[in-house]
Amino acid sequence: MTEPNKVLATFLVNGEPQEAAFLPHKTLLEVLREDLDLTGTKHGCELGECGACTVQIDGVPVLSCLVLAVDAVGKQIRTVEGLANGPELSPLQHAFADLGAAQCGYCTPGVLMAADALLTQNQSPSREEIKQCLAGNLCRCTGYIKIFEAVELAAARCRGEQAEPRKESIHGS
């Protein structure tokens, strides 16, 4: 039995049904973190300006701090926890690790979710297309170059190329 005024709903998150009882004013970000214990998605500005809370709804990157949870019921929700295939990291996650594209890592889940949506639509994005895709994801630690290079490396690997990081990318030259 739910408390008065709470909504009882089943979400499809990372391919699995997840049930939650929540107040109707709660955002998707709050339900994911607080009710479903999926804490990979980060609280950032909660104003839709930083991108830390980016998830995918029906394959489209959205800022979960701006989406009411009730509006996401019945839709496919994908969080950063859904990128890996069990213990195997996605090509994008591998590329980020190979290049050291994350420093503190706080923005990384949102960046990964935005970049993953781009690579699903376009396996050969230009640097400019990557910049446009990630323009809503703020990072306070990096100069973005390694992030852009990691997306390019992941794209090459997804295309089946035997791509390796450039030595200057690894050593920061």
C-alpha positions in Angstrom: 0.0 0.0 0.0 1.3 3.4 -0.9 1.2 6.6 1.2 -1.6 9.0 0.3 -0.7 11.2 -2.7 2.1 9.0 -3.8 2.2 7.5 -7.3 3.0 3.9 -7.7 4.6 3.2 -11.1 6.8 0.8 -12.9 9.7 2.2 -14.9 11.7 0.3 -17.5 15.2 1.2 -16.6 18.2 -0.3 -18.4 15.9 -3.0 -19.8 14.5 -4.0 -16.4 11.2 -3.2 -14.8 11.6 -1.1 -11.6 8.7 -0.2 -9.3 8.7 2.9 -7.2 6.2 4.8 -5.0 7.0 8.5 -5.2 5.4 12.0 -4.8 4.1 13.3 -8.1 6.4 16.4 -8.0 9.6 14.4 -7.8 11.9 14.6 -10.8 13.2 11.6 -12.7 16.7 12.3 -11.2 15.3 12.1 -7.7 13.4 8.9 -8.3 16.4 7.2 -10.0 18.8 8.1 -7.2 16.5 8.1 -4.1 13.9 5.5 -4.9 15.7 3.1 -7.4 19.2 3.5 -5.9 20.7 4.2 -9.3 23.3 6.8 -8.1 25.4 6.9 -11.2 23.3 9.8 -12.5 24.5 12.9 -10.6 22.8 15.8 -9.0 24.4 18.9 -10.4 22.8 22.3 -10.8 19.2 21.0 -10.8 18.5 23.8 -13.2 19.2 22.0 -16.5 22.5 23.9 -17.1 25.3 21.4 -16.3 24.4 18.1 -17.8 25.5 15.9 -14.9 22.1 14.3 -14.7 21.9 13.3 -18.4 20.1 10.0 -19.0 18.4 8.7 -22.1 14.6 8.4 -22.6 13.7 6.4 -25.6 17.3 6.8 -26.8 17.3 10.6 -26.5 19.5 12.4 -24.0 17.5 14.4 -21.5 18.3 16.3 -18.3 16.6 14.2 -15.7 16.5 17.1 -13.3 14.0 18.8 -15.6 11.8 15.7 -16.2 9.0 14.8 -13.8 9.2 11.1 -13.0 5.5 10.7 -13.9 6.3 11.8 -17.4 8.9 9.0 -17.8 6.6 6.1 -16.9 6.1 3.8 -19.9 9.3 5.0 -21.6 12.7 3.3 -22.0 15.0 4.9 -19.5 18.7 4.3 -19.8 21.2 5.4 -17.2 25.0 5.2 -17.0 24.6 1.9 -15.2 23.0 0.5 -18.4 26.0 1.2 -20.6 28.1 -1.8 -19.6 27.1 -5.3 -20.7 27.4 -7.0 -17.3 31.0 -6.7 -16.2 32.1 -5.7 -19.7 32.5 -2.0 -20.2 31.1 -0.4 -23.4 33.5 0.8 -26.1 32.8 4.4 -24.9 33.6 3.5 -21.3 36.8 1.7 -22.4 37.9 4.7 -24.5 37.4 7.1 -21.5 39.5 4.8 -19.3 42.2 4.3 -21.9 42.6 8.0 -22.4 42.1 9.2 -18.9 39.2 11.3 -20.1 37.8 11.7 -16.6 39.4 13.5 -13.8 37.1 13.9 -10.8 34.5 11.9 -12.7 31.4 13.8 -11.5 30.4 14.9 -15.0 31.4 11.7 -16.6 28.1 9.8 -16.4 26.2 12.7 -18.1 28.9 13.0 -20.8 28.9 9.3 -21.4 25.1 9.2 -21.8 25.1 12.2 -24.3 28.0 10.7 -26.2 26.5 7.3 -26.3 23.3 8.7 -27.9 25.4 10.5 -30.5 27.4 7.3 -31.4 24.1 5.4 -31.7 23.0 7.8 -34.4 26.3 8.6 -36.0 29.3 6.2 -35.8 31.5 8.7 -37.6 30.9 12.1 -35.9 33.2 15.0 -36.7 35.0 16.8 -33.8 32.5 19.6 -34.3 29.5 17.2 -34.0 31.0 15.8 -30.8 31.4 19.4 -29.4 27.8 20.2 -30.3 26.6 17.0 -28.7 28.5 17.7 -25.5 27.9 21.4 -25.3 25.4 21.0 -22.5 27.7 18.9 -20.4 30.0 21.0 -18.2 33.3 19.8 -16.9 35.2 21.8 -14.3 38.4 19.6 -14.4 39.4 18.9 -18.0 40.0 21.0 -21.0 37.6 18.7 -22.9 40.2 17.6 -25.4 40.6 14.1 -23.9 36.8 13.8 -23.7 36.5 14.6 -27.4 39.4 12.2 -28.3 37.8 9.4 -26.2 34.5 9.8 -28.2 36.5 9.7 -31.4 38.4 6.6 -30.3 35.2 4.9 -29.3 33.6 5.7 -32.6 36.5 4.2 -34.5 36.4 1.1 -32.4 32.6 0.8 -32.9 33.3 1.0 -36.7 35.5 -2.0 -36.2 38.8 -0.2 -36.6 41.8 -1.4 -34.6 42.1 2.1 -33.1 44.5 2.8 -30.2 45.0 6.1 -28.4 47.6 8.4 -29.8 50.7 8.5 -27.5 50.4 12.2 -27.0 46.8 11.6 -25.8 47.9 9.2 -23.1 50.8 11.3 -21.9 49.0 14.6 -22.1 51.4 16.2 -24.6 
